[in-house]
């Protein structure tokens, strides 16, 4: 501890160092009765809720009426077949040695490998691919090695794959089981009979697993990217399903064909989202109308309801398809606009207006997100096809959260350049080009 | 598929109605499709205000009775709710004697003395031709002023009120007939060709007067609820949002327009 002082290191609050002060507190907190604190700390320190150590047992002395001696005695293990006799120390109480089998014998678990007779083999188990000799060898190995097929395959005299060995073993066992059963129904629930081993399926499964395991990081990233694109296209497809859209088959084809090219993700999404843009504007409103109608219907079933309750239900229905974060953003926007989250005078018209406002805010947030995506696409799309020039990255933060119009101006400025890829163009071309700013119409 | 209230209407109408117009009305209602279509478009809404007024007892306050309060449900414009509500049941905190208080006649209010704030469940039961199901409201009784620094006075009470509207989406014909000119009820515009039987003769003025809260001693403390302010606020907000949306839409379409030539350029590159 002096060394720590010299080095200027902070003293760690070990119980040892703070014994004097904290001992009463520690005792009342932790209560290591019967054993010293250091020993208790070895078990993990803090007292468990359910004490795993029966602390009282630890300091227990043997009962005074018992006379304990320790003797070096022989013993046999029932798990062994060779009657080997070994010696070990035994705790003898009052001259009586303990009875019972060797305590570890019960852990010797064996597998029940079926044993067939020769007649049975002739009758049920002949197979063009397997000789009787091989089958016998297989079963012998199975018994010796407890059905550990990897080991068995290694030891097998002729080279057979693990799957082939498994298939032979399981089909033989199954045939014997069915043959020996008094009626087919008796064994129908036996797992061997219910689910036979499928060689080709197993081969495929193992191949797929090894493929997944051996994927490189690059491939993984590409796969994730393509999956994300596919998911996005799927979502827009779902949303647009309400209205008509003929372009969809084209975009899905484009995605599958160009899955390998790095440039393509930007490429395929832009035409698809171009096509979807007029459609997605229609589709959410179509969905919203459907939601409204069902809420109204359920309200009507009530015979009587409060206006505030009705508004709550409609708001919930309108926000059912969006996440919690979006809902919070809507509420934040309402507050920024100076609107009460729950109207103070909820008349029918007020509630209708409130609902419409909420829906419009949702549309607004969606559009903001769309715009963000488009701008992001623009820059990543450029990165793929051109060499990235060290440009001065302009402040890309489009302010979606607060209702600030400042963020909007940034977006407008960028529109005047040739493309939205801000990272691409270096400082010189950007400065040389005359920038015509639209007068802000705020 | 006729609703229960309309079947009740039938039984109620029979003793009262005579007159050819109403009979033809009834046969119209009898056809399920026609009757339902007509009723579905009509919704009666009753604007109410519910809340409490609490007076501090000052020197007369004891440990268990520091405030005298009144919880109530009134018409938003202080009209008589008795035309719609049959009785109101106020469920108080279990520490009160017989905490279930039933008020059978308007004005639907309950006065008590106490020291604590708690949630009061108000159950409104309607007349049989209005609705069979009761409606529940919950009001948290407020005795102490919101702003802790305000000194409590025996003259000025703490008032907390909430505006709401009771909506009856499928009112029965007799209900419609009964309330068609009543000031407590917001009557919808009836679809063309829909006529109602004439209203029952107005009850004598005295009885009606007692039900409304216009002359209630507490009237001076009641709050005014005007939808005009809120509507203005909402309209302004909507305008802002719509303008923002339009701008974003323009931006997005601009970007898309710019992308098109670039796309063909990259296509050419890919072919190389």
Interface residues (C-beta under 8 A of the other chain):
Chain A: X261 X263 X267 X270 X271 X274 X277 X299 X300 X302 X303 X304 X305 X306 X307 X308 X310 X333 X334 X337 X338 X339 X340 X343 X344 X345 X346 X347 X348 X349 X350 X353 X354 X356 X357 X360 X361 X363 X364 X367 X368 X370 X371 X374 X375 X378 X381 X385 X403 X408 X411 X412 X415 X418 X419 X420
Chain B: X3 X5 X40 X45 X47 X126 X130 X131 X132 X133 X135 X137 X163 X164 X165 X166 X167 X168 X169 X170 X186 X225 X226 X227 X229 X230 X231 X233 X234 X235 X236 X237 X238 X240 X241 X242 X244 X245 X247 X248 X249 X251 X252 X253 X254 X255 X256 X258 X259 X262 X263 X266 X267 X269 X270
